[in-house]
Amino acid sequence: MTGGMSRPGESEAGSRMEEEFYRRLAEVVEGWEEAFASLDLEEQRRVVASAAESGLLQAIQMARAALRNHENRKTGGRREHGRENV
C-alpha cells in the first residue's frame, strides 16, 4: 500500500510492486472498455462472442473483480460511487 499503509509483514518494495500491478491492470481494463464502447452494437456483439470463446471475456471479468477487491482492501470496504460495467 502507499503512504506508509503497509499490511503487517509487507515490504515497501512489495507494496510498490502491488500498487504498480493494479495500476497497470486498471489501465488495461479501462482501455478495453473505451475501445469496446467506441464500437457499434453489431461489432460489440461480435467482439463479445469472440472474447467469450477465447476466454478473454472471463479474464476481463476476473480483472474487474480483482480491481474491486483491491480497492475495497485499500478503502476498508467502502465503495465509491461510479460506473461499473458488467
C-alpha positions as CSV (number, residue, x, y, z in Angstrom):
1,M,0.0,0.0,0.0
2,T,1.2,3.5,-0.5
3,G,1.7,6.3,2.0
4,G,3.1,4.0,4.7
5,M,-0.1,2.0,5.0
6,S,1.6,-1.4,4.6
7,R,0.0,-4.5,6.0
8,P,1.9,-6.3,8.7
9,G,4.9,-8.2,7.3
10,E,4.6,-6.5,3.9
11,S,7.8,-4.9,2.5
12,E,7.9,-1.5,1.0
13,A,9.1,-2.9,-2.3
14,G,6.3,-5.5,-2.3
15,S,3.8,-2.8,-1.7
16,R,5.1,-0.6,-4.5
17,M,5.0,-3.6,-6.9
18,E,1.5,-4.5,-5.9
19,E,0.3,-0.9,-6.5
20,E,2.1,-0.8,-9.9
21,F,0.5,-4.1,-10.9
22,Y,-3.1,-2.9,-10.1
23,R,-2.5,0.5,-11.7
24,R,-1.4,-1.2,-14.9
25,L,-4.3,-3.7,-14.7
26,A,-6.7,-0.8,-14.3
27,E,-5.2,0.8,-17.4
28,V,-5.7,-2.4,-19.4
29,V,-9.3,-2.8,-18.3
30,E,-10.1,0.9,-19.0
31,G,-8.5,0.6,-22.4
32,W,-10.7,-2.4,-23.2
33,E,-13.8,-0.6,-22.0
34,E,-13.0,2.5,-24.0
35,A,-12.3,0.6,-27.2
36,F,-15.4,-1.6,-26.7
37,A,-17.6,1.5,-26.1
38,S,-16.4,3.0,-29.4
39,L,-17.8,0.1,-31.4
40,D,-21.3,0.0,-32.9
41,L,-23.7,-2.5,-31.4
42,E,-23.2,-5.2,-34.1
43,E,-19.4,-5.1,-33.7
44,Q,-19.8,-5.2,-30.0
45,R,-21.8,-8.4,-30.3
46,R,-19.1,-10.0,-32.5
47,V,-16.3,-8.9,-30.1
48,V,-18.2,-10.3,-27.1
49,A,-18.8,-13.7,-28.9
50,S,-15.1,-13.9,-29.9
51,A,-13.8,-12.8,-26.5
52,A,-16.1,-15.3,-24.7
53,E,-14.9,-18.1,-27.0
54,S,-11.2,-17.3,-26.4
55,G,-11.6,-16.8,-22.6
56,L,-10.7,-13.1,-22.9
57,L,-14.1,-12.1,-21.6
58,Q,-13.7,-14.2,-18.5
59,A,-10.2,-12.8,-17.9
60,I,-11.6,-9.2,-18.2
61,Q,-14.4,-10.0,-15.7
62,M,-11.8,-11.5,-13.3
63,A,-9.6,-8.5,-13.7
64,R,-12.5,-6.2,-12.8
65,A,-13.3,-8.3,-9.7
66,A,-9.6,-8.2,-8.7
67,L,-9.6,-4.4,-9.0
68,R,-12.7,-4.1,-6.9
69,N,-11.3,-6.3,-4.2
70,H,-8.0,-4.4,-4.2
71,E,-9.9,-1.1,-3.9
72,N,-12.0,-2.5,-1.1
73,R,-8.9,-3.6,0.8
74,K,-7.4,-0.1,0.4
75,T,-10.6,1.7,1.5
76,G,-11.6,-0.7,4.2
77,G,-14.6,-1.9,2.3
78,R,-16.1,1.5,1.4
79,R,-17.5,1.6,-2.1
80,E,-17.0,4.7,-4.2
81,H,-19.9,5.8,-6.4
82,G,-19.1,5.4,-10.1
83,R,-19.7,3.4,-13.2
84,E,-19.4,-0.3,-13.1
85,N,-19.5,-2.3,-16.3
86,V,-20.8,-5.8,-16.4
